Amino acid sequence: MSSERELILVQQARSGDTAAEETLVRQYTRFAENCARAFYLQGGDSDDLTQEGMLGLMSAIRSYEPHRGASFKTFALLCIRRRIYSALRKYSNRAEGTDEPETANDIPAPEDEYITREHNRELLDGLASNMSGLEKQ
Protein backbone atom coordinates (compact mmCIF):
# COMPACT_ATOMS: atom_id res chain seq x y z
CA MET A 1 0.00 0.00 0.00
CA SER A 2 1.44 3.37 -0.95
CA SER A 3 2.21 5.80 1.83
CA GLU A 4 -0.07 8.37 0.18
CA ARG A 5 -2.99 5.93 0.29
CA GLU A 6 -2.16 5.08 3.91
CA LEU A 7 -2.12 8.76 4.81
CA ILE A 8 -5.60 9.18 3.33
CA LEU A 9 -6.84 6.11 5.22
CA VAL A 10 -5.35 7.37 8.49
CA GLN A 11 -6.99 10.75 8.02
CA GLN A 12 -10.32 9.10 7.25
CA ALA A 13 -10.01 6.77 10.26
CA ARG A 14 -9.22 9.69 12.55
CA SER A 15 -12.36 11.39 11.24
CA GLY A 16 -14.47 8.43 12.34
CA ASP A 17 -14.53 6.37 9.13
CA THR A 18 -14.68 2.82 10.50
CA ALA A 19 -14.19 1.29 7.05
CA ALA A 20 -10.85 3.10 6.69
CA GLU A 21 -9.85 2.02 10.19
CA GLU A 22 -10.74 -1.60 9.41
CA THR A 23 -8.71 -1.44 6.19
CA LEU A 24 -5.63 -0.29 8.13
CA VAL A 25 -6.18 -2.92 10.80
CA ARG A 26 -6.44 -5.68 8.17
CA GLN A 27 -3.34 -4.32 6.43
CA TYR A 28 -1.25 -4.35 9.61
CA THR A 29 -2.59 -7.39 11.49
CA ARG A 30 0.14 -9.68 10.18
CA PHE A 31 2.69 -6.97 10.98
CA ALA A 32 1.55 -6.91 14.63
CA GLU A 33 1.48 -10.72 14.78
CA ASN A 34 5.05 -10.92 13.51
CA CYS A 35 6.22 -8.37 16.08
CA ALA A 36 4.51 -10.30 18.88
CA ARG A 37 5.78 -13.68 17.66
CA ALA A 38 9.35 -12.61 18.43
CA PHE A 39 8.60 -12.66 22.17
CA TYR A 40 7.49 -15.16 24.78
CA LEU A 41 5.13 -14.18 27.55
CA GLN A 42 5.66 -16.42 30.57
CA GLY A 43 2.32 -17.40 32.00
CA GLY A 44 0.47 -15.79 29.12
CA ASP A 45 -0.91 -16.71 25.76
CA SER A 46 0.85 -15.67 22.56
CA ASP A 47 -2.42 -14.05 21.51
CA ASP A 48 -2.07 -11.69 24.48
CA LEU A 49 0.98 -10.07 22.91
CA THR A 50 -0.69 -9.95 19.51
CA GLN A 51 -3.62 -8.13 21.08
CA GLU A 52 -1.23 -5.70 22.74
CA GLY A 53 0.35 -5.11 19.34
CA MET A 54 -3.07 -4.45 17.84
CA LEU A 55 -3.77 -1.92 20.59
CA GLY A 56 -0.48 -0.26 19.66
CA LEU A 57 -1.66 -0.15 16.04
CA MET A 58 -4.91 1.51 17.08
CA SER A 59 -2.89 4.05 19.02
CA ALA A 60 -0.76 4.70 15.94
CA ILE A 61 -3.86 5.31 13.82
CA ARG A 62 -5.18 7.79 16.35
CA SER A 63 -1.95 9.68 16.99
CA TYR A 64 -0.02 9.63 13.69
CA GLU A 65 1.27 13.06 12.66
CA PRO A 66 2.66 12.98 9.10
CA HIS A 67 4.39 16.35 9.46
CA ARG A 68 6.91 14.76 11.83
CA GLY A 69 8.58 13.04 8.87
CA ALA A 70 8.07 9.34 9.60
CA SER A 71 5.97 7.13 7.38
CA PHE A 72 2.87 5.62 8.91
CA LYS A 73 4.41 2.16 8.68
CA THR A 74 7.46 3.25 10.68
CA PHE A 75 5.30 4.97 13.27
CA ALA A 76 2.96 1.97 13.50
CA LEU A 77 5.93 -0.35 14.07
CA LEU A 78 7.17 1.87 16.88
CA CYS A 79 3.73 2.02 18.54
CA ILE A 80 3.20 -1.74 18.19
CA ARG A 81 6.60 -2.52 19.70
CA ARG A 82 6.18 -0.02 22.53
CA ARG A 83 2.88 -1.57 23.48
CA ILE A 84 4.35 -5.09 23.39
CA TYR A 85 7.40 -4.01 25.42
CA SER A 86 5.15 -2.34 27.99
CA ALA A 87 3.07 -5.52 28.30
CA LEU A 88 6.21 -7.62 28.72
CA ARG A 89 7.48 -5.30 31.47
CA LYS A 90 4.11 -5.34 33.20
CA TYR A 91 3.84 -9.13 33.14
CA SER A 92 7.49 -9.50 34.14
CA ASN A 93 6.98 -7.21 37.14
CA ARG A 94 3.94 -9.19 38.21
CA ALA A 95 5.85 -12.45 37.92
CA GLU A 96 8.68 -11.01 40.04
CA GLY A 97 6.22 -9.60 42.56
CA THR A 98 7.28 -5.99 42.05
CA ASP A 99 4.71 -3.28 41.64
CA GLU A 100 6.39 -0.72 39.47
CA PRO A 101 4.04 2.16 38.71
CA GLU A 102 2.69 2.12 35.20
CA THR A 103 2.10 5.15 33.04
CA ALA A 104 -0.19 5.56 30.07
CA ASN A 105 2.69 6.81 27.93
CA ASP A 106 5.38 4.27 28.69
CA ILE A 107 8.23 5.73 26.64
CA PRO A 108 11.31 3.60 25.94
CA ALA A 109 14.77 4.85 26.74
CA PRO A 110 16.65 6.71 23.97
CA GLU A 111 18.91 3.72 23.40
CA ASP A 112 15.83 1.56 22.72
CA GLU A 113 14.65 4.06 20.12
CA TYR A 114 18.12 4.09 18.56
CA ILE A 115 18.17 0.28 18.42
CA THR A 116 14.71 0.30 16.85
CA ARG A 117 15.82 2.80 14.19
CA GLU A 118 18.93 0.74 13.45
CA HIS A 119 16.87 -2.44 13.24
CA ASN A 120 14.42 -0.77 10.85
CA ARG A 121 17.27 0.55 8.72
CA GLU A 122 18.77 -2.95 8.50
CA LEU A 123 15.40 -4.41 7.55
CA LEU A 124 14.87 -1.81 4.84
CA ASP A 125 18.40 -2.25 3.49
CA GLY A 126 17.89 -6.02 3.39
CA LEU A 127 14.60 -5.66 1.60
CA ALA A 128 15.98 -3.12 -0.86
CA SER A 129 18.90 -5.37 -1.80
CA ASN A 130 16.46 -8.09 -2.87
CA MET A 131 14.09 -5.87 -4.82
CA SER A 132 13.99 -4.93 -8.47
CA GLY A 133 14.00 -1.29 -9.48
CA LEU A 134 10.26 -1.40 -10.06
CA GLU A 135 9.60 -2.92 -6.64
CA LYS A 136 11.72 -0.22 -4.99
CA GLN A 137 9.51 2.43 -6.58
GROMACS elastic network, one bead per residue, 0.5 to 0.9 nm:
[ bonds ]
;  ai    aj funct       b0    kb
    1     4     6  0.83721   500
    1     5     6  0.66483   500
    1     6     6  0.67609   500
    1    27     6  0.84369   500
    2     5     6  0.52601   500
    2     6     6  0.62754   500
    2     7     6  0.86460   500
    3     7     6  0.60267   500
    3     8     6  0.86330   500
    3    71     6  0.68323   500
    3    72     6  0.71152   500
    3    73     6  0.80625   500
    4     7     6  0.50786   500
    4     8     6  0.64116   500
    4     9     6  0.87368   500
    5     8     6  0.51526   500
    5     9     6  0.62553   500
    5    10     6  0.86523   500
    6    10     6  0.60341   500
    6    11     6  0.85121   500
    6    24     6  0.76601   500
    6    72     6  0.71187   500
    6    73     6  0.86335   500
    7    10     6  0.50904   500
    7    11     6  0.61667   500
    7    12     6  0.85707   500
    7    66     6  0.76846   500
    7    71     6  0.86403   500
    7    72     6  0.71820   500
    8    11     6  0.51446   500
    8    12     6  0.61477   500
    8    13     6  0.85624   500
    8    20     6  0.87082   500
    9    12     6  0.50255   500
    9    13     6  0.59934   500
    9    14     6  0.85042   500
    9    17     6  0.86365   500
    9    19     6  0.89793   500
    9    20     6  0.52264   500
    9    21     6  0.71084   500
    9    23     6  0.78413   500
    9    24     6  0.71290   500
   10    13     6  0.50232   500
   10    14     6  0.60758   500
   10    15     6  0.85411   500
   10    20     6  0.71884   500
   10    21     6  0.71928   500
   10    24     6  0.76668   500
   10    61     6  0.59020   500
   10    62     6  0.78705   500
   10    64     6  0.77804   500
   10    72     6  0.84151   500
   11    14     6  0.51601   500
   11    15     6  0.62976   500
   11    16     6  0.89455   500
   11    17     6  0.87951   500
   11    20     6  0.86722   500
   11    61     6  0.85437   500
   12    15     6  0.50311   500
   12    16     6  0.65965   500
   12    17     6  0.53559   500
   12    18     6  0.83025   500
   12    19     6  0.87204   500
   12    20     6  0.60456   500
   12    21     6  0.76828   500
   13    16     6  0.51906   500
   13    18     6  0.61183   500
   13    19     6  0.76056   500
   13    20     6  0.51819   500
   13    22     6  0.84492   500
   13    24     6  0.85758   500
   13    61     6  0.72559   500
   13    62     6  0.78386   500
   14    17     6  0.71354   500
   14    20     6  0.89655   500
   14    21     6  0.80551   500
   14    61     6  0.70393   500
   14    62     6  0.58578   500
   14    63     6  0.85167   500
   15    18     6  0.89082   500
   16    19     6  0.88981   500
   16    20     6  0.85645   500
   16    21     6  0.81920   500
   17    20     6  0.54914   500
   17    21     6  0.64826   500
   17    22     6  0.88331   500
   18    22     6  0.60229   500
   18    23     6  0.85111   500
   19    22     6  0.50836   500
   19    23     6  0.61849   500
   19    24     6  0.87667   500
   20    23     6  0.50546   500
   20    24     6  0.63871   500
   20    25     6  0.86632   500
   21    24     6  0.52264   500
   21    25     6  0.61839   500
   21    26     6  0.86551   500
   21    58     6  0.84928   500
   21    61     6  0.77322   500
   22    26     6  0.60555   500
   22    27     6  0.84284   500
   23    26     6  0.51935   500
   23    27     6  0.60907   500
   23    28     6  0.87040   500
   24    28     6  0.61609   500
   24    29     6  0.84241   500
   24    57     6  0.88538   500
   24    61     6  0.81741   500
   25    28     6  0.52642   500
   25    29     6  0.57682   500
   25    54     6  0.78406   500
   25    57     6  0.74488   500
   25    58     6  0.77950   500
   26    29     6  0.53590   500
   26    30     6  0.79590   500
   27    30     6  0.74116   500
   27    31     6  0.80130   500
   28    32     6  0.62858   500
   28    33     6  0.86416   500
   28    54     6  0.84204   500
   28    57     6  0.76857   500
   28    73     6  0.86803   500
   28    76     6  0.85278   500
   29    32     6  0.52173   500
   29    33     6  0.62049   500
   29    34     6  0.86592   500
   29    50     6  0.86405   500
   29    53     6  0.86855   500
   29    54     6  0.70142   500
   29    57     6  0.85982   500
   30    34     6  0.60590   500
   30    35     6  0.85711   500
   31    34     6  0.52465   500
   31    35     6  0.63595   500
   31    36     6  0.87606   500
   31    53     6  0.88731   500
   31    77     6  0.79966   500
   31    80     6  0.89250   500
   32    35     6  0.51112   500
   32    36     6  0.61918   500
   32    37     6  0.85396   500
   32    49     6  0.88815   500
   32    50     6  0.61743   500
   32    51     6  0.83568   500
   32    52     6  0.86581   500
   32    53     6  0.51784   500
   32    54     6  0.61355   500
   32    56     6  0.85769   500
   32    57     6  0.76107   500
   32    77     6  0.79150   500
   32    80     6  0.64955   500
   32    81     6  0.83925   500
   33    36     6  0.51193   500
   33    37     6  0.59636   500
   33    38     6  0.88820   500
   33    47     6  0.84611   500
   33    49     6  0.81786   500
   33    50     6  0.52690   500
   33    51     6  0.85142   500
   33    53     6  0.73182   500
   33    54     6  0.83333   500
   34    37     6  0.50397   500
   34    38     6  0.67480   500
   34    50     6  0.83675   500
   35    38     6  0.57665   500
   35    39     6  0.78173   500
   35    49     6  0.87732   500
   35    50     6  0.78774   500
   35    53     6  0.74647   500
   35    77     6  0.82809   500
   35    80     6  0.75924   500
   35    81     6  0.68879   500
   35    84     6  0.82311   500
   36    39     6  0.57554   500
   36    40     6  0.81998   500
   36    46     6  0.74662   500
   36    47     6  0.83040   500
   36    48     6  0.87479   500
   36    49     6  0.53614   500
   36    50     6  0.52479   500
   36    51     6  0.86952   500
   36    52     6  0.83040   500
   36    53     6  0.66648   500
   36    80     6  0.86912   500
   36    81     6  0.80962   500
   36    84     6  0.68974   500
   37    40     6  0.74645   500
   37    46     6  0.72292   500
   37    49     6  0.79772   500
   37    50     6  0.76926   500
   39    46     6  0.83182   500
   39    49     6  0.80781   500
   39    84     6  0.87697   500
   39    88     6  0.85997   500
   40    44     6  0.82771   500
   40    45     6  0.86003   500
   40    46     6  0.70229   500
   40    49     6  0.84724   500
   40    88     6  0.85995   500
   41    44     6  0.51724   500
   41    45     6  0.67861   500
   41    46     6  0.67412   500
   41    48     6  0.82106   500
   41    49     6  0.74560   500
   41    87     6  0.89295   500
   41    88     6  0.67445   500
   41    91     6  0.76388   500
   41    92     6  0.84171   500
   42    45     6  0.81453   500
   42    91     6  0.79417   500
   42    92     6  0.79999   500
   42    95     6  0.83577   500
   43    91     6  0.84832   500
   43    95     6  0.84888   500
   44    47     6  0.83248   500
   44    48     6  0.66948   500
   44    49     6  0.84595   500
   44    91     6  0.84766   500
   45    48     6  0.53147   500
   45    49     6  0.74753   500
   46    49     6  0.56171   500
   46    50     6  0.66580   500
   46    51     6  0.88851   500
   47    51     6  0.60508   500
   47    52     6  0.85228   500
   48    51     6  0.51553   500
   48    52     6  0.62900   500
   48    53     6  0.86899   500
   48    87     6  0.88886   500
   49    53     6  0.61412   500
   49    54     6  0.85883   500
   49    83     6  0.87214   500
   49    84     6  0.60294   500
   49    87     6  0.73496   500
   49    88     6  0.81862   500
   50    54     6  0.62282   500
   50    55     6  0.86689   500
   50    84     6  0.80062   500
   51    55     6  0.62352   500
   51    56     6  0.85921   500
   51    84     6  0.88385   500
   52    55     6  0.50380   500
   52    56     6  0.62946   500
   52    57     6  0.87117   500
   52    80     6  0.74834   500
   52    81     6  0.89769   500
   52    83     6  0.58687   500
   52    84     6  0.56475   500
   52    86     6  0.89104   500
   52    87     6  0.70257   500
   53    57     6  0.62858   500
   53    58     6  0.87543   500
   53    79     6  0.79291   500
   53    81     6  0.67739   500
   53    82     6  0.83770   500
   53    83     6  0.60121   500
   53    84     6  0.56983   500
   54    58     6  0.62833   500
   54    59     6  0.85773   500
   54    80     6  0.68379   500
   54    83     6  0.86909   500
   55    58     6  0.50392   500
   55    59     6  0.62304   500
   55    60     6  0.86306   500
   55    79     6  0.87098   500
   55    80     6  0.73702   500
   55    83     6  0.72557   500
   56    60     6  0.62085   500
   56    61     6  0.87547   500
   56    76     6  0.74031   500
   56    77     6  0.85070   500
   56    78     6  0.84149   500
   56    81     6  0.74259   500
   56    82     6  0.72577   500
   56    83     6  0.52536   500
   56    84     6  0.77791   500
   57    61     6  0.62944   500
   57    62     6  0.86989   500
   57    76     6  0.56876   500
   57    77     6  0.78486   500
   57    79     6  0.63254   500
   57    80     6  0.55464   500
   57    83     6  0.88343   500
   58    61     6  0.51163   500
   58    62     6  0.63301   500
   58    63     6  0.86843   500
   58    76     6  0.86647   500
   58    79     6  0.87738   500
   58    80     6  0.88057   500
   59    62     6  0.51472   500
   59    63     6  0.60619   500
   59    64     6  0.82418   500
   59    76     6  0.83152   500
   59    79     6  0.69370   500
   59    80     6  0.84367   500
   60    63     6  0.52300   500
   60    64     6  0.54761   500
   60    72     6  0.79584   500
   60    75     6  0.66262   500
   60    76     6  0.52223   500
   60    77     6  0.85848   500
   60    78     6  0.84719   500
   60    79     6  0.58407   500
   60    80     6  0.78823   500
   61    64     6  0.57847   500
   61    72     6  0.83348   500
   61    76     6  0.76080   500
   64    68     6  0.88163   500
   64    72     6  0.68784   500
   64    75     6  0.70876   500
   64    76     6  0.82323   500
   65    68     6  0.59450   500
   65    69     6  0.82316   500
   65    70     6  0.83342   500
   65    72     6  0.84835   500
   66    69     6  0.59252   500
   66    70     6  0.65452   500
   66    71     6  0.69447   500
   66    72     6  0.73703   500
   67    70     6  0.79162   500
   68    71     6  0.88849   500
   70    73     6  0.81142   500
   70    74     6  0.62169   500
   70    75     6  0.63478   500
   71    74     6  0.53081   500
   71    75     6  0.63112   500
   71    76     6  0.85527   500
   72    75     6  0.50297   500
   72    76     6  0.58596   500
   72    77     6  0.84558   500
   73    76     6  0.50339   500
   73    77     6  0.61349   500
   73    78     6  0.86578   500
   74    77     6  0.51736   500
   74    78     6  0.63581   500
   74    79     6  0.87919   500
   74   120     6  0.80386   500
   75    78     6  0.51144   500
   75    79     6  0.62469   500
   75    80     6  0.85827   500
   76    79     6  0.51042   500
   76    80     6  0.59840   500
   76    81     6  0.84709   500
   77    80     6  0.51393   500
   77    81     6  0.60689   500
   77    82     6  0.84690   500
   78    81     6  0.52498   500
   78    82     6  0.60376   500
   78    83     6  0.85974   500
   78   113     6  0.84415   500
   78   116     6  0.77008   500
   79    82     6  0.51057   500
   79    83     6  0.61657   500
   79    84     6  0.86237   500
   80    83     6  0.53045   500
   80    84     6  0.62932   500
   80    85     6  0.86618   500
   81    84     6  0.50301   500
   81    85     6  0.59672   500
   81    86     6  0.84172   500
   82    85     6  0.50719   500
   82    86     6  0.60211   500
   82    87     6  0.85550   500
   82   106     6  0.75510   500
   82   107     6  0.73621   500
   82   108     6  0.71430   500
   83    86     6  0.51002   500
   83    87     6  0.62271   500
   83    88     6  0.86674   500
   83   106     6  0.82162   500
   84    87     6  0.50848   500
   84    88     6  0.61850   500
   84    89     6  0.86639   500
   85    88     6  0.50374   500
   85    89     6  0.61869   500
   85    90     6  0.85455   500
   85   108     6  0.85704   500
   86    89     6  0.51330   500
   86    90     6  0.60973   500
   86    91     6  0.86228   500
   86   102     6  0.88298   500
   86   106     6  0.66569   500
   86   107     6  0.87513   500
   86   108     6  0.88022   500
   87    90     6  0.50119   500
   87    91     6  0.60895   500
   87    92     6  0.83311   500
   88    91     6  0.52369   500
   88    92     6  0.58716   500
   88    93     6  0.84697   500
   89    93     6  0.60056   500
   89    94     6  0.85491   500
   90    93     6  0.52272   500
   90    94     6  0.63242   500
   90    95     6  0.87148   500
   90    99     6  0.87101   500
   90   100     6  0.81173   500
   90   102     6  0.78540   500
   91    94     6  0.50714   500
   91    95     6  0.61604   500
   91    96     6  0.86338   500
   92    95     6  0.50736   500
   92    96     6  0.62076   500
   92    97     6  0.85212   500
   92    98     6  0.86549   500
   93    96     6  0.50693   500
   93    97     6  0.59733   500
   93    98     6  0.50593   500
   93    99     6  0.63874   500
   93   100     6  0.69159   500
   94    98     6  0.60095   500
   94    99     6  0.68775   500
   94   100     6  0.89076   500
   95    98     6  0.77958   500
   96    99     6  0.88344   500
   99   102     6  0.86462   500
  102   105     6  0.86487   500
  102   106     6  0.73649   500
  103   106     6  0.55143   500
  103   107     6  0.88799   500
  107   110     6  0.88845   500
  108   111     6  0.80189   500
  108   112     6  0.59157   500
  108   113     6  0.67334   500
  109   112     6  0.52970   500
  109   113     6  0.66655   500
  109   114     6  0.88686   500
  110   113     6  0.50848   500
  110   114     6  0.61899   500
  110   115     6  0.86256   500
  111   115     6  0.60950   500
  111   116     6  0.85039   500
  112   115     6  0.50623   500
  112   116     6  0.61145   500
  112   117     6  0.86201   500
  113   117     6  0.61686   500
  113   118     6  0.85840   500
  114   117     6  0.50969   500
  114   118     6  0.61581   500
  114   119     6  0.85152   500
  115   118     6  0.50457   500
  115   119     6  0.59992   500
  115   120     6  0.85104   500
  116   119     6  0.50169   500
  116   120     6  0.60943   500
  116   121     6  0.85282   500
  117   120     6  0.50832   500
  117   121     6  0.60961   500
  117   122     6  0.86107   500
  118   121     6  0.50223   500
  118   122     6  0.61768   500
  118   123     6  0.85989   500
  119   122     6  0.51274   500
  119   123     6  0.61994   500
  119   124     6  0.86535   500
  120   123     6  0.50155   500
  120   124     6  0.61187   500
  120   125     6  0.85006   500
  121   124     6  0.51388   500
  121   125     6  0.60379   500
  121   126     6  0.84809   500
  122   125     6  0.50777   500
  122   126     6  0.60280   500
  122   127     6  0.85065   500
  123   126     6  0.51080   500
  123   127     6  0.61231   500
  123   128     6  0.85219   500
  124   127     6  0.50333   500
  124   128     6  0.59508   500
  124   129     6  0.85442   500
  125   128     6  0.50527   500
  125   129     6  0.61594   500
  125   130     6  0.88477   500
  126   129     6  0.53273   500
  126   130     6  0.67453   500
  127   130     6  0.54205   500
  127   131     6  0.64498   500
  128   131     6  0.51834   500
  128   132     6  0.80711   500
  128   135     6  0.86107   500
  128   136     6  0.66087   500
  129   132     6  0.82925   500
  131   134     6  0.78849   500
  131   135     6  0.56691   500
  131   136     6  0.61349   500
  132   135     6  0.51661   500
  132   136     6  0.62871   500
  132   137     6  0.88277   500
  133   136     6  0.51452   500
  133   137     6  0.65062   500
  134   137     6  0.52337   500
